[in-house]
Amino acid sequence: MEYGCQPIAATFTLGPRVIITWGIGLAPPLVIRYAVHKRPTDAGISMGRTCQGASTMRFSTGPACIRLLLTGLLLVAQASGAFGASNFVRVPLGKGASIEIPKNWVVLSGNQRTTIDTFVEAKGYRLTEAMLSFAANLYDDNGKTRALINARFYPENPITQSEARQATAADLKDIDVEMRKVAEVPLKAMGVRMLNWYGSKMQVINGLYVLVHEHQHSGAGDAGVTRVRGVRVWRSPRSFTVTLSYRERDAAMLLPIIDYMTNSLRQD
């Protein structure tokens, strides 16, 4: 690409898979050409083959304009490191499983997780076959919970990944009925009403065959209507379930985050 007399060119990295390249020609009229590239997952592929778009801007060549422009570009260069830092961090769930959560979610301690299980048991619902291995909450500015995630392992669950892959439509229909019953029991113990059941489906996430089911309930306390997603991984003896829930009124902001977290689930 030709930029005129004494061209200036540079490349900025804006995240692990996005780069911006630009060039400035100093011969009148001042021209900036820039292109955004999506970095391929295979580092061996040339980035030039994945150009997503390019544009040209023209400016006058007065000294004040050039100083202003170069100052702006310098600020972009200094800030580019911030764009490269992810707002998510991968956390272990136990038994080789992990998931990415936002950095501003608060991980609950073992003591807090025990208190949660004790509270649920005191309400008449006991999970003797499950272990609450991880929990984290997102709080609003008033200290109220906006969203949460928890993970439970079921060491006695005998279903394997091979069996999960072979599940038929008829199997899923029967499983869906059972999943709804399982979801309703703790809600009734908490005095919470199920408002909608959105069904179950088998999905592949990072090579794992998982059962995903969702429902909506009236919410505990002043939380209001809440949406819940269960992600069940049948992989005996390391079977586990990740539950993600969020306030329905915050869905526009939180649903993309919940989707990202779901798709980051892995188990070695």
MARZABA-661373 format. One record per residue: residue number from 1; x, y, z of N, C-alpha, C in turn. Coordinates in steps of 0.2 Angstrom, whole numbers. Example, Ala and Ser with C-alpha at 12.3 -4.5 7.8 and 13.67 -1.06 7.14 Angstrom:
<recs>
+-----+-------+-------+-------+-------+-------+-------+-------+-------+-------+
|   n |  n_px |  n_py |  n_pz | ca_px | ca_py | ca_pz |  c_px |  c_py |  c_pz |
+-----+-------+-------+-------+-------+-------+-------+-------+-------+-------+
|   1 |    66 |   -28 |    39 |    62 |   -22 |    39 |    66 |   -16 |    39 |
|   2 |    64 |   -11 |    35 |    68 |    -5 |    36 |    64 |     0 |    39 |
+-----+-------+-------+-------+-------+-------+-------+-------+-------+-------+
</recs>
This chain:
<recs>
+-----+-------+-------+-------+-------+-------+-------+-------+-------+-------+
|   n |  n_px |  n_py |  n_pz | ca_px | ca_py | ca_pz |  c_px |  c_py |  c_pz |
+-----+-------+-------+-------+-------+-------+-------+-------+-------+-------+
|   1 |     4 |    -6 |     0 |     0 |     0 |     0 |     4 |     6 |     0 |
|   2 |     3 |    11 |    -4 |     7 |    17 |    -5 |     4 |    23 |     0 |
|   3 |     9 |    26 |     4 |     7 |    31 |     8 |    10 |    38 |     7 |
|   4 |    13 |    38 |     2 |    16 |    45 |     0 |    23 |    46 |     3 |
|   5 |    25 |    52 |     4 |    32 |    54 |     6 |    33 |    51 |    14 |
|   6 |    38 |    48 |    15 |    40 |    46 |    22 |    34 |    44 |    26 |
|   7 |    31 |    38 |    24 |    26 |    35 |    27 |    27 |    33 |    34 |
|   8 |    22 |    33 |    38 |    22 |    31 |    45 |    17 |    25 |    45 |
|   9 |    19 |    19 |    48 |    15 |    13 |    49 |    16 |    10 |    56 |
|  10 |    11 |     7 |    58 |    12 |     3 |    64 |     6 |    -2 |    65 |
|  11 |     7 |    -6 |    70 |     2 |   -12 |    71 |     1 |   -12 |    79 |
|  12 |    -6 |   -12 |    80 |    -8 |   -13 |    87 |   -12 |   -19 |    88 |
|  13 |   -10 |   -22 |    94 |   -14 |   -29 |    96 |   -19 |   -27 |   100 |
|  14 |   -26 |   -28 |    99 |   -31 |   -27 |   103 |   -35 |   -33 |   105 |
|  15 |   -31 |   -37 |   109 |   -34 |   -43 |   111 |   -30 |   -49 |   108 |
|  16 |   -32 |   -55 |   110 |   -28 |   -61 |   108 |   -29 |   -63 |   100 |
|  17 |   -34 |   -60 |    97 |   -36 |   -62 |    91 |   -37 |   -56 |    86 |
|  18 |   -36 |   -50 |    88 |   -38 |   -44 |    84 |   -32 |   -40 |    84 |
|  19 |   -30 |   -37 |    78 |   -25 |   -32 |    77 |   -27 |   -27 |    72 |
|  20 |   -24 |   -21 |    73 |   -26 |   -15 |    69 |   -19 |   -13 |    66 |
|  21 |   -19 |   -12 |    59 |   -13 |    -9 |    56 |   -15 |    -3 |    53 |
|  22 |   -11 |     2 |    53 |   -12 |     9 |    50 |    -6 |    12 |    47 |
|  23 |    -7 |    16 |    42 |    -2 |    20 |    39 |    -4 |    27 |    38 |
|  24 |     1 |    31 |    38 |     0 |    38 |    37 |     5 |    41 |    31 |
|  25 |     2 |    44 |    26 |     6 |    47 |    21 |     6 |    55 |    23 |
|  26 |    12 |    58 |    23 |    13 |    64 |    25 |    13 |    69 |    19 |
|  27 |    13 |    67 |    13 |    12 |    71 |     7 |     5 |    73 |     7 |
|  28 |     4 |    80 |     5 |    -3 |    82 |     5 |    -7 |    79 |    -1 |
|  29 |   -14 |    77 |     1 |   -17 |    78 |     7 |   -15 |    72 |    12 |
|  30 |   -15 |    74 |    18 |   -14 |    69 |    23 |   -19 |    63 |    23 |
|  31 |   -16 |    57 |    22 |   -21 |    51 |    21 |   -19 |    46 |    27 |
|  32 |   -24 |    43 |    30 |   -23 |    38 |    34 |   -27 |    32 |    31 |
|  33 |   -24 |    26 |    31 |   -27 |    20 |    29 |   -26 |    15 |    34 |
|  34 |   -31 |    12 |    36 |   -31 |     7 |    42 |   -35 |     1 |    40 |
|  35 |   -33 |    -5 |    43 |   -36 |   -11 |    42 |   -37 |   -15 |    48 |
|  36 |   -42 |   -18 |    49 |   -43 |   -23 |    55 |   -43 |   -30 |    53 |
|  37 |   -39 |   -34 |    56 |   -38 |   -41 |    55 |   -40 |   -45 |    60 |
|  38 |   -43 |   -51 |    59 |   -45 |   -56 |    64 |   -39 |   -61 |    64 |
|  39 |   -36 |   -62 |    70 |   -31 |   -66 |    70 |   -34 |   -73 |    70 |
|  40 |   -31 |   -78 |    66 |   -34 |   -85 |    65 |   -32 |   -89 |    71 |
|  41 |   -36 |   -94 |    73 |   -34 |   -98 |    78 |   -28 |  -102 |    77 |
|  42 |   -26 |  -103 |    71 |   -20 |  -107 |    69 |   -15 |  -102 |    68 |
|  43 |   -10 |  -101 |    72 |    -5 |   -96 |    72 |    -1 |   -97 |    66 |
|  44 |    -1 |  -102 |    62 |     3 |  -103 |    56 |     0 |  -100 |    50 |
|  45 |    -6 |   -98 |    51 |    -9 |   -95 |    45 |    -8 |   -87 |    45 |
|  46 |    -6 |   -85 |    39 |    -4 |   -78 |    38 |   -10 |   -73 |    40 |
|  47 |    -9 |   -68 |    44 |   -15 |   -64 |    46 |   -17 |   -60 |    40 |
|  48 |   -13 |   -59 |    35 |   -15 |   -55 |    29 |   -21 |   -58 |    26 |
|  49 |   -22 |   -65 |    26 |   -27 |   -68 |    23 |   -34 |   -67 |    27 |
|  50 |   -34 |   -64 |    32 |   -40 |   -64 |    36 |   -42 |   -57 |    37 |
|  51 |   -40 |   -52 |    33 |   -42 |   -45 |    34 |   -50 |   -45 |    34 |
|  52 |   -52 |   -41 |    39 |   -60 |   -40 |    39 |   -62 |   -34 |    36 |
|  53 |   -58 |   -29 |    35 |   -60 |   -23 |    32 |   -55 |   -18 |    32 |
|  54 |   -55 |   -13 |    28 |   -51 |    -7 |    28 |   -54 |    -1 |    26 |
|  55 |   -52 |     5 |    28 |   -55 |    11 |    27 |   -49 |    17 |    26 |
|  56 |   -51 |    22 |    23 |   -47 |    28 |    22 |   -50 |    34 |    24 |
|  57 |   -46 |    38 |    28 |   -48 |    45 |    30 |   -43 |    50 |    28 |
|  58 |   -46 |    56 |    26 |   -41 |    61 |    23 |   -42 |    67 |    27 |
|  59 |   -37 |    71 |    29 |   -37 |    77 |    33 |   -32 |    82 |    30 |
|  60 |   -33 |    88 |    32 |   -29 |    94 |    30 |   -22 |    92 |    33 |
|  61 |   -17 |    96 |    30 |   -10 |    94 |    32 |    -7 |   100 |    37 |
|  62 |   -11 |   104 |    40 |    -9 |   110 |    44 |    -5 |   107 |    50 |
|  63 |     0 |   110 |    52 |     4 |   108 |    58 |     0 |   106 |    64 |
|  64 |    -5 |   110 |    66 |    -9 |   109 |    72 |   -13 |   102 |    71 |
|  65 |   -15 |   101 |    65 |   -19 |    95 |    63 |   -14 |    89 |    64 |
|  66 |    -8 |    89 |    61 |    -4 |    84 |    62 |    -2 |    82 |    69 |
|  67 |     0 |    88 |    73 |     1 |    87 |    80 |    -4 |    83 |    84 |
|  68 |   -11 |    86 |    82 |   -16 |    83 |    86 |   -17 |    75 |    84 |
|  69 |   -16 |    74 |    77 |   -17 |    67 |    75 |   -12 |    62 |    78 |
|  70 |    -6 |    65 |    78 |     0 |    60 |    81 |    -1 |    60 |    88 |
|  71 |    -3 |    65 |    92 |    -5 |    64 |    99 |   -10 |    59 |   100 |
|  72 |   -15 |    59 |    96 |   -21 |    54 |    97 |   -18 |    47 |    96 |
|  73 |   -14 |    46 |    91 |   -12 |    40 |    89 |    -7 |    37 |    95 |
|  74 |    -3 |    42 |    98 |     1 |    40 |   103 |    -3 |    37 |   109 |
|  75 |    -9 |    41 |   111 |   -13 |    39 |   116 |   -16 |    32 |   115 |
|  76 |   -18 |    31 |   108 |   -21 |    24 |   107 |   -15 |    19 |   108 |
|  77 |    -9 |    20 |   106 |    -4 |    15 |   107 |    -3 |    14 |   114 |
|  78 |    -3 |    19 |   118 |    -2 |    18 |   125 |    -8 |    14 |   129 |
|  79 |   -14 |    15 |   126 |   -20 |    12 |   129 |   -21 |     5 |   126 |
|  80 |   -17 |     3 |   121 |   -18 |    -3 |   117 |   -17 |    -9 |   122 |
|  81 |   -13 |    -9 |   127 |   -11 |   -14 |   132 |   -18 |   -16 |   136 |
|  82 |   -22 |   -11 |   137 |   -28 |   -12 |   141 |   -33 |   -16 |   137 |
|  83 |   -33 |   -15 |   131 |   -38 |   -19 |   127 |   -35 |   -26 |   126 |
|  84 |   -29 |   -28 |   127 |   -26 |   -34 |   126 |   -28 |   -39 |   133 |
|  85 |   -30 |   -35 |   138 |   -31 |   -39 |   144 |   -38 |   -41 |   145 |
|  86 |   -39 |   -48 |   146 |   -46 |   -50 |   146 |   -49 |   -49 |   153 |
|  87 |   -56 |   -48 |   152 |   -59 |   -47 |   159 |   -62 |   -53 |   162 |
|  88 |   -60 |   -59 |   159 |   -62 |   -66 |   161 |   -55 |   -69 |   164 |
|  89 |   -56 |   -73 |   169 |   -51 |   -77 |   171 |   -53 |   -85 |   172 |
|  90 |   -49 |   -89 |   170 |   -51 |   -96 |   170 |   -50 |   -99 |   178 |
|  91 |   -55 |  -102 |   180 |   -54 |  -105 |   187 |   -55 |  -112 |   187 |
|  92 |   -52 |  -116 |   192 |   -53 |  -123 |   192 |   -59 |  -125 |   196 |
|  93 |   -63 |  -130 |   194 |   -69 |  -132 |   197 |   -68 |  -138 |   201 |
|  94 |   -62 |  -141 |   199 |   -60 |  -148 |   203 |   -61 |  -154 |   197 |
|  95 |   -57 |  -159 |   199 |   -57 |  -165 |   195 |   -56 |  -163 |   187 |
|  96 |   -51 |  -159 |   186 |   -50 |  -157 |   179 |   -54 |  -152 |   175 |
|  97 |   -60 |  -150 |   179 |   -64 |  -146 |   175 |   -62 |  -138 |   177 |
|  98 |   -64 |  -134 |   172 |   -63 |  -127 |   173 |   -67 |  -123 |   169 |
|  99 |   -68 |  -116 |   171 |   -72 |  -112 |   167 |   -70 |  -105 |   168 |
| 100 |   -71 |  -100 |   163 |   -69 |   -93 |   164 |   -75 |   -89 |   167 |
| 101 |   -73 |   -85 |   172 |   -78 |   -81 |   175 |   -75 |   -74 |   174 |
| 102 |   -80 |   -69 |   175 |   -77 |   -62 |   175 |   -73 |   -60 |   181 |
| 103 |   -68 |   -56 |   180 |   -64 |   -54 |   186 |   -68 |   -51 |   192 |
| 104 |   -73 |   -48 |   191 |   -77 |   -44 |   196 |   -82 |   -49 |   200 |
| 105 |   -82 |   -55 |   198 |   -86 |   -60 |   202 |   -82 |   -62 |   208 |
| 106 |   -86 |   -63 |   213 |   -83 |   -64 |   220 |   -83 |   -72 |   221 |
| 107 |   -78 |   -75 |   222 |   -77 |   -82 |   223 |   -79 |   -83 |   231 |
| 108 |   -83 |   -88 |   232 |   -85 |   -89 |   239 |   -80 |   -94 |   242 |
| 109 |   -79 |   -93 |   248 |   -75 |   -98 |   252 |   -78 |  -104 |   254 |
| 110 |   -74 |  -109 |   256 |   -77 |  -116 |   258 |   -82 |  -115 |   264 |
| 111 |   -80 |  -110 |   268 |   -85 |  -109 |   274 |   -91 |  -107 |   271 |
| 112 |   -91 |  -102 |   266 |   -98 |   -99 |   264 |  -101 |  -105 |   260 |
| 113 |   -98 |  -109 |   256 |  -101 |  -114 |   252 |  -105 |  -119 |   257 |
| 114 |  -101 |  -121 |   263 |  -104 |  -125 |   268 |  -111 |  -122 |   271 |
| 115 |  -110 |  -115 |   272 |  -116 |  -112 |   275 |  -122 |  -112 |   270 |
| 116 |  -121 |  -112 |   263 |  -126 |  -112 |   258 |  -129 |  -119 |   258 |
| 117 |  -125 |  -124 |   258 |  -128 |  -131 |   259 |  -131 |  -132 |   265 |
| 118 |  -129 |  -130 |   271 |  -132 |  -131 |   277 |  -139 |  -127 |   277 |
| 119 |  -139 |  -121 |   274 |  -146 |  -118 |   274 |  -151 |  -121 |   269 |
| 120 |  -149 |  -124 |   264 |  -153 |  -128 |   259 |  -156 |  -134 |   263 |
| 121 |  -151 |  -137 |   267 |  -153 |  -143 |   270 |  -158 |  -142 |   276 |
| 122 |  -157 |  -136 |   279 |  -162 |  -134 |   284 |  -169 |  -133 |   282 |
| 123 |  -169 |  -131 |   275 |  -175 |  -129 |   272 |  -179 |  -136 |   269 |
| 124 |  -175 |  -142 |   271 |  -178 |  -148 |   269 |  -176 |  -151 |   263 |
| 125 |  -171 |  -149 |   260 |  -168 |  -152 |   253 |  -161 |  -153 |   254 |
| 126 |  -159 |  -160 |   255 |  -152 |  -162 |   256 |  -149 |  -165 |   250 |
| 127 |  -143 |  -163 |   248 |  -140 |  -166 |   242 |  -134 |  -170 |   245 |
| 128 |  -135 |  -176 |   247 |  -130 |  -180 |   250 |  -126 |  -183 |   245 |
| 129 |  -128 |  -183 |   239 |  -124 |  -187 |   233 |  -120 |  -182 |   230 |
| 130 |  -120 |  -175 |   231 |  -117 |  -170 |   228 |  -112 |  -166 |   232 |
| 131 |  -107 |  -163 |   229 |  -102 |  -159 |   233 |  -102 |  -152 |   229 |
| 132 |  -103 |  -147 |   233 |  -102 |  -140 |   230 |   -95 |  -138 |   230 |
| 133 |   -92 |  -139 |   225 |   -85 |  -138 |   224 |   -83 |  -131 |   223 |
| 134 |   -87 |  -127 |   220 |   -86 |  -120 |   218 |   -92 |  -116 |   218 |
| 135 |   -91 |  -109 |   220 |   -97 |  -104 |   219 |   -94 |   -97 |   219 |
| 136 |   -97 |   -93 |   215 |   -95 |   -86 |   214 |  -101 |   -82 |   213 |
| 137 |  -101 |   -76 |   215 |  -107 |   -71 |   214 |  -105 |   -65 |   211 |
| 138 |  -109 |   -62 |   207 |  -109 |   -55 |   205 |  -113 |   -51 |   209 |
| 139 |  -111 |   -45 |   212 |  -115 |   -41 |   216 |  -116 |   -34 |   212 |
| 140 |  -122 |   -31 |   214 |  -123 |   -24 |   211 |  -120 |   -19 |   216 |
| 141 |  -120 |   -13 |   215 |  -117 |    -8 |   219 |  -120 |    -7 |   226 |
| 142 |  -126 |   -11 |   227 |  -129 |   -11 |   233 |  -128 |   -17 |   237 |
| 143 |  -124 |   -21 |   234 |  -122 |   -28 |   238 |  -127 |   -33 |   237 |
| 144 |  -132 |   -32 |   232 |  -137 |   -37 |   230 |  -134 |   -42 |   225 |
| 145 |  -136 |   -48 |   225 |  -133 |   -53 |   220 |  -137 |   -52 |   213 |
| 146 |  -133 |   -51 |   208 |  -136 |   -50 |   201 |  -135 |   -57 |   198 |
| 147 |  -130 |   -61 |   199 |  -129 |   -67 |   195 |  -125 |   -71 |   200 |
| 148 |  -125 |   -78 |   198 |  -121 |   -82 |   202 |  -119 |   -89 |   198 |
| 149 |  -114 |   -92 |   200 |  -112 |   -98 |   197 |  -110 |  -103 |   202 |
| 150 |  -112 |  -109 |   202 |  -109 |  -114 |   206 |  -108 |  -121 |   202 |
| 151 |  -104 |  -125 |   205 |  -102 |  -132 |   202 |  -103 |  -137 |   207 |
| 152 |  -106 |  -142 |   206 |  -107 |  -148 |   210 |  -105 |  -155 |   206 |
| 153 |  -101 |  -159 |   210 |   -99 |  -165 |   207 |  -103 |  -171 |   210 |
| 154 |  -105 |  -176 |   206 |  -109 |  -181 |   207 |  -105 |  -188 |   206 |
| 155 |  -101 |  -190 |   211 |   -96 |  -196 |   210 |  -100 |  -202 |   209 |
| 156 |  -106 |  -202 |   212 |  -110 |  -209 |   211 |  -114 |  -209 |   204 |
| 157 |  -114 |  -204 |   201 |  -118 |  -204 |   194 |  -114 |  -209 |   189 |
| 158 |  -117 |  -214 |   187 |  -114 |  -219 |   183 |  -114 |  -218 |   175 |
| 159 |  -117 |  -212 |   173 |  -118 |  -211 |   166 |  -111 |  -208 |   163 |
| 160 |  -109 |  -211 |   157 |  -102 |  -209 |   154 |  -104 |  -205 |   148 |
| 161 |   -98 |  -202 |   146 |   -98 |  -198 |   140 |  -101 |  -202 |   134 |
| 162 |   -99 |  -208 |   133 |  -101 |  -213 |   128 |  -109 |  -213 |   128 |
| 163 |  -112 |  -214 |   134 |  -119 |  -215 |   134 |  -122 |  -208 |   133 |
| 164 |  -119 |  -202 |   135 |  -122 |  -196 |   133 |  -122 |  -195 |   126 |
| 165 |  -117 |  -197 |   122 |  -117 |  -196 |   115 |  -122 |  -200 |   111 |
| 166 |  -124 |  -206 |   114 |  -129 |  -210 |   111 |  -136 |  -208 |   113 |
| 167 |  -137 |  -203 |   117 |  -144 |  -202 |   119 |  -148 |  -200 |   113 |
| 168 |  -154 |  -203 |   112 |  -159 |  -202 |   107 |  -164 |  -196 |   109 |
| 169 |  -168 |  -194 |   104 |  -173 |  -189 |   105 |  -178 |  -192 |   110 |
| 170 |  -180 |  -198 |   110 |  -184 |  -201 |   115 |  -181 |  -201 |   122 |
| 171 |  -174 |  -202 |   122 |  -171 |  -202 |   129 |  -171 |  -195 |   132 |
| 172 |  -170 |  -190 |   127 |  -170 |  -183 |   129 |  -177 |  -181 |   132 |
| 173 |  -182 |  -183 |   129 |  -189 |  -181 |   131 |  -190 |  -184 |   138 |
| 174 |  -188 |  -190 |   139 |  -188 |  -193 |   146 |  -184 |  -189 |   151 |
| 175 |  -178 |  -188 |   149 |  -173 |  -184 |   153 |  -176 |  -177 |   155 |
| 176 |  -179 |  -174 |   150 |  -181 |  -167 |   151 |  -187 |  -167 |   157 |
| 177 |  -191 |  -172 |   157 |  -196 |  -173 |   162 |  -193 |  -174 |   169 |
| 178 |  -188 |  -178 |   169 |  -184 |  -179 |   176 |  -181 |  -172 |   178 |
| 179 |  -177 |  -169 |   173 |  -174 |  -163 |   175 |  -178 |  -158 |   178 |
| 180 |  -184 |  -157 |   175 |  -189 |  -152 |   178 |  -191 |  -154 |   185 |
| 181 |  -192 |  -160 |   186 |  -194 |  -163 |   193 |  -188 |  -161 |   198 |
| 182 |  -182 |  -162 |   196 |  -176 |  -161 |   200 |  -175 |  -153 |   201 |
| 183 |  -177 |  -149 |   196 |  -176 |  -142 |   197 |  -182 |  -139 |   202 |
| 184 |  -188 |  -142 |   202 |  -193 |  -140 |   206 |  -193 |  -141 |   213 |
| 185 |  -189 |  -147 |   215 |  -189 |  -149 |   222 |  -186 |  -143 |   226 |
| 186 |  -180 |  -141 |   225 |  -177 |  -136 |   229 |  -180 |  -129 |   229 |
| 187 |  -184 |  -128 |   223 |  -188 |  -122 |   223 |  -193 |  -122 |   228 |
| 188 |  -197 |  -127 |   228 |  -202 |  -128 |   233 |  -200 |  -127 |   240 |
| 189 |  -194 |  -130 |   241 |  -191 |  -130 |   248 |  -190 |  -123 |   250 |
| 190 |  -188 |  -119 |   245 |  -186 |  -112 |   246 |  -192 |  -107 |   246 |
| 191 |  -198 |  -110 |   244 |  -204 |  -106 |   243 |  -204 |  -102 |   237 |
| 192 |  -201 |  -104 |   232 |  -200 |  -101 |   226 |  -204 |  -104 |   220 |
| 193 |  -207 |  -101 |   216 |  -212 |  -104 |   211 |  -208 |  -104 |   204 |
| 194 |  -208 |  -110 |   201 |  -206 |  -110 |   194 |  -211 |  -107 |   189 |
| 195 |  -209 |  -102 |   185 |  -213 |   -99 |   181 |  -213 |  -102 |   174 |
| 196 |  -207 |  -104 |   171 |  -207 |  -107 |   165 |  -201 |  -112 |   164 |
| 197 |  -202 |  -117 |   161 |  -197 |  -122 |   159 |  -196 |  -122 |   152 |
| 198 |  -190 |  -121 |   150 |  -188 |  -120 |   143 |  -185 |  -126 |   140 |
| 199 |  -185 |  -132 |   143 |  -183 |  -138 |   140 |  -175 |  -140 |   141 |
| 200 |  -174 |  -146 |   139 |  -167 |  -148 |   139 |  -164 |  -150 |   132 |
| 201 |  -158 |  -149 |   131 |  -155 |  -151 |   124 |  -148 |  -154 |   125 |
| 202 |  -146 |  -158 |   121 |  -139 |  -160 |   121 |  -134 |  -156 |   117 |
| 203 |  -129 |  -154 |   120 |  -124 |  -149 |   116 |  -117 |  -151 |   117 |
| 204 |  -113 |  -149 |   112 |  -106 |  -151 |   113 |  -102 |  -145 |   114 |
| 205 |   -98 |  -145 |   120 |   -94 |  -139 |   122 |   -87 |  -141 |   123 |
| 206 |   -83 |  -139 |   118 |   -76 |  -140 |   119 |   -75 |  -148 |   120 |
| 207 |   -78 |  -152 |   115 |   -77 |  -159 |   115 |   -82 |  -163 |   120 |
| 208 |   -85 |  -159 |   125 |   -89 |  -163 |   130 |   -96 |  -163 |   128 |
| 209 |  -100 |  -168 |   128 |  -107 |  -169 |   127 |  -110 |  -167 |   134 |
| 210 |  -114 |  -162 |   134 |  -117 |  -159 |   140 |  -124 |  -158 |   139 |
| 211 |  -128 |  -159 |   144 |  -135 |  -158 |   144 |  -137 |  -151 |   147 |
| 212 |  -140 |  -147 |   143 |  -141 |  -140 |   145 |  -149 |  -139 |   146 |
| 213 |  -151 |  -136 |   151 |  -158 |  -135 |   152 |  -159 |  -128 |   156 |
| 214 |  -164 |  -125 |   155 |  -165 |  -118 |   157 |  -172 |  -118 |   160 |
| 215 |  -173 |  -114 |   165 |  -180 |  -112 |   168 |  -180 |  -105 |   171 |
| 216 |  -186 |  -103 |   172 |  -187 |   -96 |   175 |  -191 |   -97 |   181 |
| 217 |  -189 |   -94 |   187 |  -192 |   -94 |   193 |  -194 |   -87 |   196 |
| 218 |  -198 |   -87 |   201 |  -200 |   -81 |   204 |  -195 |   -77 |   208 |
| 219 |  -189 |   -80 |   210 |  -184 |   -77 |   213 |  -184 |   -77 |   221 |
| 220 |  -179 |   -78 |   224 |  -179 |   -78 |   231 |  -178 |   -71 |   234 |
| 221 |  -181 |   -69 |   240 |  -180 |   -63 |   243 |  -183 |   -57 |   238 |
| 222 |  -178 |   -52 |   237 |  -180 |   -47 |   233 |  -176 |   -47 |   226 |
| 223 |  -174 |   -53 |   224 |  -170 |   -54 |   218 |  -175 |   -53 |   212 |
| 224 |  -181 |   -54 |   213 |  -186 |   -54 |   207 |  -185 |   -60 |   202 |
| 225 |  -188 |   -60 |   197 |  -188 |   -65 |   192 |  -181 |   -67 |   190 |
| 226 |  -180 |   -73 |   190 |  -173 |   -76 |   189 |  -173 |   -81 |   184 |
| 227 |  -168 |   -81 |   179 |  -167 |   -86 |   174 |  -161 |   -90 |   176 |
| 228 |  -162 |   -97 |   175 |  -157 |  -102 |   178 |  -155 |  -106 |   172 |
| 229 |  -148 |  -108 |   171 |  -146 |  -112 |   166 |  -142 |  -118 |   170 |
| 230 |  -144 |  -124 |   168 |  -140 |  -130 |   171 |  -136 |  -133 |   165 |
| 231 |  -130 |  -134 |   167 |  -125 |  -137 |   162 |  -123 |  -144 |   165 |
| 232 |  -125 |  -150 |   163 |  -123 |  -156 |   166 |  -118 |  -160 |   161 |
| 233 |  -113 |  -162 |   164 |  -108 |  -166 |   161 |  -108 |  -173 |   164 |
| 234 |  -110 |  -178 |   160 |  -110 |  -185 |   162 |  -104 |  -188 |   160 |
| 235 |   -99 |  -189 |   165 |   -93 |  -192 |   164 |   -90 |  -196 |   170 |
| 236 |   -94 |  -201 |   171 |   -92 |  -205 |   177 |   -85 |  -207 |   177 |
| 237 |   -82 |  -207 |   183 |   -84 |  -205 |   190 |   -83 |  -197 |   191 |
| 238 |   -82 |  -193 |   186 |   -81 |  -186 |   187 |   -87 |  -182 |   184 |
| 239 |   -93 |  -184 |   185 |   -99 |  -181 |   182 |  -100 |  -174 |   187 |
| 240 |  -102 |  -169 |   184 |  -103 |  -163 |   187 |  -108 |  -159 |   184 |
| 241 |  -111 |  -154 |   187 |  -116 |  -149 |   185 |  -114 |  -142 |   187 |
| 242 |  -114 |  -138 |   182 |  -113 |  -130 |   183 |  -119 |  -127 |   182 |
| 243 |  -121 |  -123 |   187 |  -127 |  -119 |   187 |  -126 |  -112 |   187 |
| 244 |  -129 |  -108 |   182 |  -128 |  -101 |   181 |  -135 |   -98 |   181 |
| 245 |  -135 |   -93 |   185 |  -142 |   -89 |   186 |  -141 |   -82 |   186 |
| 246 |  -146 |   -78 |   184 |  -145 |   -71 |   184 |  -152 |   -68 |   184 |
| 247 |  -152 |   -61 |   187 |  -159 |   -58 |   187 |  -161 |   -56 |   180 |
| 248 |  -167 |   -58 |   179 |  -170 |   -57 |   172 |  -170 |   -50 |   170 |
| 249 |  -171 |   -45 |   174 |  -171 |   -38 |   173 |  -164 |   -36 |   170 |
| 250 |  -159 |   -40 |   171 |  -152 |   -38 |   169 |  -150 |   -42 |   163 |
| 251 |  -155 |   -46 |   160 |  -153 |   -50 |   155 |  -149 |   -47 |   149 |
| 252 |  -151 |   -41 |   147 |  -148 |   -38 |   141 |  -140 |   -38 |   142 |
| 253 |  -138 |   -36 |   149 |  -131 |   -36 |   150 |  -128 |   -43 |   152 |
| 254 |  -132 |   -47 |   155 |  -129 |   -53 |   158 |  -129 |   -59 |   154 |
| 255 |  -134 |   -59 |   149 |  -135 |   -65 |   145 |  -128 |   -67 |   141 |
| 256 |  -126 |   -62 |   137 |  -119 |   -63 |   134 |  -114 |   -65 |   138 |
| 257 |  -113 |   -63 |   144 |  -108 |   -65 |   149 |  -109 |   -73 |   151 |
| 258 |  -116 |   -74 |   152 |  -117 |   -81 |   154 |  -116 |   -86 |   148 |
| 259 |  -117 |   -84 |   142 |  -116 |   -88 |   136 |  -108 |   -89 |   135 |
| 260 |  -104 |   -83 |   136 |   -97 |   -84 |   136 |   -95 |   -89 |   141 |
| 261 |   -97 |   -89 |   147 |   -95 |   -93 |   152 |   -97 |  -100 |   151 |
| 262 |  -103 |  -101 |   148 |  -105 |  -108 |   146 |  -100 |  -111 |   141 |
| 263 |   -99 |  -107 |   136 |   -94 |  -110 |   130 |   -87 |  -110 |   132 |
| 264 |   -85 |  -108 |   138 |   -78 |  -109 |   140 |   -77 |  -115 |   144 |
| 265 |   -82 |  -119 |   146 |   -82 |  -125 |   150 |   -77 |  -130 |   147 |
| 266 |   -73 |  -133 |   151 |   -68 |  -138 |   149 |   -67 |  -143 |   155 |
| 267 |   -65 |  -149 |   153 |   -63 |  -154 |   157 |   -58 |  -158 |   154 |
| 268 |   -52 |  -158 |   157 |   -46 |  -162 |   154 |   -47 |  -170 |   155 |
+-----+-------+-------+-------+-------+-------+-------+-------+-------+-------+
</recs>
